[in-house]
Amino acid sequence: MSDLINEVEVGGKTYVVQAIDAQTQYKILQKLARYGIAHLVAGMVKSNADDAGVKRAYLQTIVAVIQQMPEADQDFCISEALKKTAEKGKGEAISISNFCGRISEYVLLGARAIGVQLGDFSCFLNLIPGSTATAQEGIE
């Protein structure tokens, strides 16, 4: 799983997001699919937008789909995607408790972590702004 470790920046802080187990990744994918993310992603791929525009659209799509989910599905997708996420330089995994007064940062970090978890599906990883994979690939 070492190839599925990425750094993302949210709210001026850098977080290290590590891959979770494949079964949980699959459950997240199923929940996102239930709320129509596949059609939205397919539309963006066909749009031939510039790289920066596509990156923003992917991230906004993930956030929009998460916000439309029932609370239990939102909680599952975000908390599971962040299960192995820590602030850079700190070993302790983060949770929603770390984001008191910054809940929008928690949702954004969750969306980026979902992109890491689904990195091999529909090019999510390379299209999530701020991931080290994006910079390494020379896409940014």
Buried (B, 14 or more C-beta within 10 A) or exposed (E): EEEBBBBBBBEEBEBBBBBBEEEBBEBBBEBBEEBEBBEBBEEBBEEEEEEEEBBBBBBEBBBBBBEEBEEEBBEBBBBBBBBBBBBEEEEEEBEBEBBEEBEEBBBBBBBBBBBBBBBEBBBBBBBBBBBBBBEEEEBE
